[in-house]
């Protein structure tokens, strides 16, 4: 999943229109946590480049600036996969939160976050970029939130709904459109 937020003064503003400013003022935020079970996989994720390969390769190819928030990835792994545009930031974690929830809190703790005008919050294991998403956003300067449609409707038999939401899903409007902002 990827979500867009403006970080200029932590309020919504329009996207800059000058293409030359895009690379230095935008960042993709993602996380690679190993402190608890992944909510979808129901097991702990181990340090492996394969887990982030599609994300890393396509972000690197498009020259995207990336911050990967993590806990306890091996120093050799971090060193091997860091570049001038892709960096890792280790954080202390709260084991009272799920890995999914904690990432949002950890992004707000980044001290240099205010150096960016815009951030794209993204999953890491199932995302790849067909193009630079900031170019798409900058061409739509009147828009402030970006997400992508996933194929299908959100219903009780959709993938992982029963695992995540249990019997509560049976009462939902079965024709809700699913949004997956991890598709660019």
HELIX and SHEET records of a PDB file:
HELIX    1   1 UNK A    8  UNK A   10  5                                   3    
HELIX    2   2 UNK A   19  UNK A   21  5                                   3    
HELIX    3   3 UNK A   22  UNK A   25  1                                   4    
HELIX    4   4 UNK A   49  UNK A   61  1                                  13    
HELIX    5   5 UNK A   75  UNK A   81  1                                   7    
HELIX    6   6 UNK A   99  UNK A  108  1                                  10    
HELIX    7   7 UNK A  113  UNK A  115  5                                   3    
HELIX    8   8 UNK A  133  UNK A  138  1                                   6    
HELIX    9   9 UNK A  161  UNK A  165  1                                   5    
HELIX   10  10 UNK A  166  UNK A  171  5                                   6    
SHEET    1   A 5 UNK A   2  UNK A   6  0                                        
SHEET    2   A 5 UNK A 118  UNK A 122 -1                                        
SHEET    3   A 5 UNK A  26  UNK A  32  1                                        
SHEET    4   A 5 UNK A  66  UNK A  70  1                                        
SHEET    5   A 5 UNK A  86  UNK A  90  1                                        
SHEET    1   B 2 UNK A 149  UNK A 154  0                                        
SHEET    2   B 2 UNK A 176  UNK A 179 -1                                        
END                                                                             
